[in-house]
Amino acid sequence: MTPEQNDLLCRVEGNAPMGRLMRQHWLPACMIEEVAEPDGTPLRVRLLGENMVVFRDSEGRIGALDMSSEPADAKLRETMKTKAYPVREAGGFVWVWMGDTDNVLPFDPPNWTAAPADKISIVKMHGACNWAQILEGSIDSAHSSSLHSTNMPTATEVSGSTATDSAWLRPSADKAPRIEVQKTPFGFRYVAIRKPIVEPDKQDYVRMTLFVAPFTVHIPSNDQYHLSQMLVPVDDENTMFYWIAWHPEKGISQDAWRKFCGAELGQDVEPVTFKKIRNAENNYLQDRAAMKAGDFTGIYGIPAQDMAMWESMGPIADRSEDRLGSSDKAIFTFRTLMYRAAQAVERGEPAIGTGESRIPHAKLMSFEGMVPKGDDWRLLNVSDEERRLSSAAEDKGDLVEDLAG
């Protein structure tokens, strides 16, 4: 990508096209637990380079607005109004609409709202870099076989991703998966196809991830809970990383999830800011002795391992010298898709995922498991409604292929 293309993809502040695209979607401002108490301490929030305050009033109603400091009898108060944002509460989050208040789209709840509140667990962590490079890491399935190999070890006794207290066991030792991508009206889905340990001549180990524009990723589940991420731009050079573990019946407790991820409040991340205790300044508290004993990174927690990679690229990664390989198909598709989507908004067109072919987010699910060789992965966990809308979008030529032209 040229520097100009890179800026169009990454920058969200002010009148930037990508920021305008984001404003046509409901954005998570914070977790409900951060503003749970009526008349509690208001919460400072920054989204897309804009500062706001989220609060809960005496009657328990949630609100989000800019701060006002004029005296009660000031004439200015009669002629000006504090900017307030439409808000919703769902799935453990407070959502805000930062776009045109005359054209507020209906709130489209994510798939994890299908689970009861006590079956939704959330990790929150500040990332000191641009949202796009964090998202590219989230959709890169190939890296998990190396970077997270200590947390996702190979096991012969399992047939799919199996969660324990300290790891997710996998039925494959294949570190070079075959990546295939399918464009959709909401973004795209892709699979990493690996050779399994058991009966490799009869079946494939398939892990399917969904990118739901503009910032949501549904990662392959394990046997205990589903996994979703939101990579929300704070501004051009900072991102709030949310990782949701959820299930309608099973799940993992909030405390256990944060401990597993190395994201316990007050111990691994700072209160209020959610900045990491493990960070670049202290080398992410890397344990070299643990590495000598077999731990691949010496960094505790999957999020911190990822953060070490994402933040090492600088506040905004320079993509002009990238050499993408066959395992980078999803990353190339993301760059192409969102670059084109930002161009469309720049021309005054609706944002991706908001048009006539919009697929309800609650119907979107990832997939993980063994698939007989020859079976079409594109049919896995796809609703009839999505199949119809995707076909219509493809017929209209809405699913772009590359940056040419």
N, C-alpha and C positions, 0 to 999 in steps of 0.2 A: 504494500500500500504506500502511496505517496504521503508526505506529511499532511497535505490538505485532506486526503481521504481519511487519514488516521484521526485528524481533528473532528471530522464530521461524525465518525463512529464513536468517539470517546467523549467529547465535551457536551455538557448538559446545562451549564449555567447561562443566565440571561436569556437571550433570544436564540440560543443554539438550537438547530433543528432537532437534535436528539432529545434535548430537554423538552421541546414542544411536543415531540412524540410521546414522551413519558407522561406529560400532563393530560393526555387523552386516555389515560388508564388510572384506575384507583391505585394509590401507593400506600404501602404500610408505613405509618409514621412511628409506631412503637409497639411494644407488647402491651396487652391489656393489664398485665400484672404491674406495669410501671405507673399506671394511673388508676389503680383499683379503688382507692379510698376516696369517698366524697369529701370535698374540701381539703384534699391532700395537697402536698407540695406540687405546684405546676411543673411540667417537664419541658425543658428546652429541647427542641428538635430542629434539625437542619436537613432539608431535602432539596436537591437540585440547586444548591447554592442559596437557598432561601431559608431564613430563620422564622420559626413559629413557636408558639407555646401550646402544649396539649394539656388539658385539665379536665377534672370531673367536678361538677358543681354540687351544691348542697342536696339536690334532688337526685343525684347519681347520673346526670346527663353528661355525656362526653362532648368536648368542644375543642376546636383548634383555631387559633387566630394570631395576628401580629399584635405586639404589645402597644398600649396607648399610655401616655404619661401626662396628658393635659389635665388641669384641675377641673372639677365638676362644673364650675360656673364659666369656664372658658368658652368664648364665642366659637372658637374653632371646632368644638365638639358638636355644635349645631349644624355645621356645614360639611363636616367630614365624618366618615365612618371607619371603624377598624375593620380591616380585611379579615373575614372569617371564611373557613373552608367547610364544605359539606363533609360529614364524617359518618362512618359505619363501624360497628364492632362485629367481628366474626373470626372464628378459627384461632383465637388467641391474640388477635391483632386489632389495633385501631387503624382504620384506613381513612385516607383523606383524598379529596378531589381537588387538584391544584390547577385545573384547566378552566375553561370558560364556564361560569356558573349558570349561564343561560342554556347550556347544552351538556348538562351532566348526564353521562351514560348510566344506565342501570348498573348497580353493583353486581359483579359477576363473581360469586364466591369460589375460592379454590377448592380442589378436591378434598383436602383434609378437613373441611368443615363437615364432612359426612361422619366424622368421628365425634364422640362426646368430648367435652372439654377436658375430662380427666384422662383421656387417651391421646392428647396432643401435647407433645413436649418440644420446647423450643430452645435452641442455642442462639445467642446473639453475641456478635464479636465485631469490633471495628477493624477495617482493613485500610492500611495507609497507602492506597493506590487506587487507580481508576477502575470503575465498575466492569469495563469490557474485558480487561485481562483476568479479573477474578472469574467472570463468567466463562471465559475460554478454558480456564482450568477446571471448572465444574463440569463442562461437557466433554472433557478429554478422558475417555474411558481407559486409554492405553496406559496412562501414568500410574493408575492404581496398582498395577501388578509389580511396580518397582518402588515408587515413593511410599506407598502404604503397605508394602509387602509384610511388614511385621504385624500390622493390624488385620490384614486379609490373607492369612496363610493358606497354603494348599492343604487339603485334607481328603484322604481317600474314602472316608466313611460317610461323606455327605453327597447329596445329589443336587444341591443348590446352596445359595448363600445362607449360612446358618450362624445365628448370633449367639455368642456367649457373653459373659460379663466383660471380657477384655478383647474380644476379636470377632471378626466375621469370617468363618471358614468358607473356603471355595473349593469346588470340585475340578479345578483346572490349574495347571502350572504354565499355561500358555501366556507368554509375555508380549506376544506380537499378534494381537487380535486383528481380524479382518473387519474393517469399518464400512458400513453401508448406510446411506442417508436417504430419507424420504421427505420431501418438502410438503408442508401442510398449510392451511389458512392461518393457523395459530403460530406457526414457526416452522419446526421440523421435528421429526423423530429419527433416531439413528440407532444402530445396533453395533455392538462389539461382539463378534462371533469367535469363540475360542474352542480349541480342541480339548475335550474333556479327558479325564484320566480313564474313566470307565466307558467301554464300547465306543471309542472315537470313530470307528468305521460306520456306526449306525446313527449317531446323534451329534448335535452341536450344543455347546454351552452358550446361550444367548443372553446378553444383557442389553436391554433397550432403554434409552434415555430420551426424554422429551424436553425440548426447549420451547417454552411458552413465552412469546415475546410480550413485553420487552426484557424481563429480568428474572423469570422463574424457570427453574430446572427441576424436573421430576426424575430422580435417580432410581436405578433398580432397587427393589425392596430386598429384605432378607426374610427369614421365616417368622419373625416376630413383629416387624413394623415396616411401614412404607417410609420413603424418604423424599423430601422436597427441599429445595433451596430457593431463597430470594436474594439477589445481589443488587441492593438498592443504592443508587447514587446519592451520596451526601452532598458532594460537589464534584468538580472535575477530578480531584486528586484524592478523594476519600470515599469509602463504600461501607455500608452496613451489611454485614453478612448474617443471614438468618438460615438456620438449618432445623427443619421440622421433622421429627419422628412421630408417626401417628399410625393408628389402626382402629377400626371400629370396635374390635373386641380385645385384642392382645395389647400391643404397645409396650412402652417402656416408661418408667416414672420420670418426672422432670429431674429429680435429683440424680438418678442413675444415668440419664442421658447426658447431663452436663458433666458429670464425673468422667464418663467414657470419652467425651470429646475434649476434656481438659478445658472446660469453659465454665467452671463454677464461679459464681459471683463473689467477689471479695478475695478469692484465692487465685483464680486464673485470669479473670478480667476485672477491671476497676468498676465500682458502682457508678451509675449514671452515664459515664462516657463509654463503657464497655471496651475500653482500650486494653490491649493484651499485656499481661505480666511477661509472657514470653514474646520478645520483640527483637527487631534487628539490632538494637543497641546492646543487648546482652546475648546475641547470637542464638536467640530463641531457647536459651538455657539448654543448649545441646549437651548431651552426656556422652563424651567420647569413650568412657569406660563401657557404657552400655553398648556402644557401637562395636567395640572389640569383642563383646560377648555375643553379638549376633543381631542387635537391633539395627535396622537399616539406616535410620536417620538420627537416632539418639534424641529426637524431639518428641515430647509427649503430646498425644492427641492429633487426630487427623486434621482438624482445622489449622492448628499451628504449623504442621508440616506443609500444608498447602500455602499458608500465609508466607512462609519462608521463600517459597518459589515465586509467588505473585509479587511480593514487595521487592524482591531482588531485581526486578525489571525496571524499577524506578516508579515515580508517581504516575507517569503515562508512558507505556511501553512504546518503543520505536519499532514499528512493524515494517519499515522500508527495507531492512536487510534480512527478513525472515526467509527461511528455506523450508517450505511446508512439505511433509512427506505423506505417504499413503495413509498413515494413522491420523492425519490431521484433517480428514474430510469434514468432520463436524465443525471444526474451527473455521475452515475456509467457508463453509456454508453459513455459519453465523456472521462472519464479516461481510460476506456478499449480501445476505438477506437484510441485515440491519443498516448497512450502508445505503442500499436501495430504498429501504423504508424511510431513512432520514431524508433522502433526496425527494421522496414523494411528499413528505410533510412540508419540505421547503417549497414545493410547488403548490401547496395549499390543499393537498389530498388528505383523506382520513388516515389515521395511524394504522399500522399493521394490527390485525386482530380485532378491529372495530367495525368492519364493513358487513355487508349482507351475508358473507360466508362465515361469520363469527361462530365458533364452536364453544358451547358452554364449558367453562373450565372444570366444572365438577365431573364431567364425563371423561377427563383425560387421565390416563394411568400408564405407568411404566410397566416393564415386564422383566422377569429374571427366571431362568430355568433351562432345562433340557428340551430341545426341539428335534424331532426326527429329521434326519438329513433330507433335503428336498422340500420341506415345508416352507411356506412363504411367511416370513416374520412380520410382514406388513399387515397381516390380518390379526395379529396378536393384540388383544385388549383394545380393539377398535370398535366403537359403536356404529350402528347403522347410520345414525345422523351424521357422524363425522365422515363416514365413507361417502355419503351423498354430497356433502358440502365440499369435501376435498376434490371429488370428481368434477363438480361444477367449476371450482376455482381453476383446476387444471385445464378444463375446456376453454376458459376465458383467457388463459395464458398468464394468470396472476402469479404463478410460481416461477420466479426468475432463476437463472442458472449460474451467471457469473457476472464479473464487473465490466465486461466488454461493452463498449458504447456509452 
